[in-house]
Amino acid sequence: MIWTAEIIFYGTVMGLLMLAMIAFFLKILWTRYVWNRLLLLNLISTKILLLLALYAIITASELLLDIALTYGIISFLTMTLFSKFVIAGGKGKE
């Protein structure tokens, strides 16, 4: 059973992670450089991964940890492909 202090701690951490994700999303809307946007998308993806892992720890669910691991791998591959796409010149280059 999780104690009250642990519930407050986990709730605070999850709230701070969500605030960070909202701040990063707003920063994506205002920045104009593609590389900054990719970095911010990667940070949001990392925060989602942390939220999944923390929730899996709270609920003692091994399945959620597997899902978090799979999400991390997919996120890494997606950012790698986006970076390669931007380096190649994006949509405008043929």
C-alpha positions as CSV (number, residue, x, y, z in Angstrom):
1,M,0.0,0.0,0.0
2,I,1.3,3.4,-0.9
3,W,1.5,5.9,2.1
4,T,0.1,9.4,2.0
5,A,3.5,11.1,1.7
6,E,4.3,8.9,-1.3
7,I,1.0,9.8,-3.0
8,I,1.7,13.5,-2.5
9,F,5.3,13.0,-3.9
10,Y,4.2,11.0,-6.9
11,G,1.3,13.5,-7.6
12,T,3.7,16.4,-7.4
13,V,6.2,14.8,-9.8
14,M,3.5,13.9,-12.3
15,G,2.1,17.4,-12.1
16,L,5.5,18.9,-12.7
17,L,6.1,16.6,-15.7
18,M,2.8,17.7,-17.2
19,L,3.6,21.4,-16.6
20,A,6.9,20.9,-18.4
21,M,5.2,19.2,-21.3
22,I,2.7,22.1,-21.6
23,A,5.6,24.6,-21.5
24,F,7.6,22.7,-24.1
25,F,4.5,22.5,-26.4
26,L,4.0,26.3,-26.1
27,K,7.6,26.8,-26.9
28,I,7.2,24.7,-30.1
29,L,4.6,27.1,-31.3
30,W,6.8,30.1,-30.8
31,T,10.2,28.9,-32.0
32,R,11.1,29.2,-35.7
33,Y,14.0,26.8,-36.0
34,V,13.4,23.3,-37.1
35,W,16.1,21.8,-34.9
36,N,14.7,23.5,-31.8
37,R,11.3,22.0,-32.6
38,L,12.8,18.6,-33.0
39,L,14.6,18.9,-29.7
40,L,11.4,20.1,-27.9
41,L,9.4,17.2,-29.5
42,N,12.1,14.8,-28.1
43,L,11.8,16.4,-24.7
44,I,8.0,16.0,-24.7
45,S,8.4,12.4,-25.7
46,T,10.8,11.8,-22.9
47,K,8.4,13.4,-20.4
48,I,5.6,11.1,-21.6
49,L,7.9,8.1,-21.2
50,L,8.7,9.2,-17.6
51,L,5.0,9.6,-16.8
52,L,4.3,6.1,-18.2
53,A,7.2,4.6,-16.1
54,L,6.1,6.4,-13.0
55,Y,2.5,5.3,-13.3
56,A,3.7,1.8,-13.9
57,I,5.7,1.9,-10.7
58,I,2.8,3.3,-8.7
59,T,0.4,0.6,-10.0
60,A,3.1,-2.1,-10.0
61,S,2.3,-3.0,-13.6
62,E,4.9,-4.8,-15.6
63,L,2.8,-4.5,-18.7
64,L,3.0,-0.7,-18.5
65,L,6.8,-0.8,-18.2
66,D,6.9,-2.9,-21.3
67,I,4.7,-0.4,-23.1
68,A,7.0,2.5,-21.8
69,L,10.1,0.7,-23.1
70,T,8.4,0.1,-26.5
71,Y,7.4,3.8,-26.6
72,G,10.9,4.8,-25.9
73,I,12.3,2.7,-28.8
74,I,9.7,4.1,-31.2
75,S,10.4,7.6,-30.0
76,F,14.1,7.2,-30.6
77,L,13.6,5.8,-34.1
78,T,11.1,8.6,-35.0
79,M,13.5,11.3,-33.9
80,T,16.3,9.7,-35.8
81,L,14.2,9.6,-39.0
82,F,12.9,13.1,-38.6
83,S,16.5,14.4,-38.2
84,K,17.6,12.5,-41.3
85,F,14.6,14.0,-43.2
86,V,15.5,17.5,-42.2
87,I,19.2,17.0,-43.0
88,A,18.2,15.7,-46.5
89,G,16.4,18.9,-47.2
90,G,12.8,18.1,-46.2
91,K,9.9,18.1,-48.6
92,G,11.2,20.8,-50.9
93,K,14.3,18.8,-52.1
94,E,13.8,16.2,-54.9
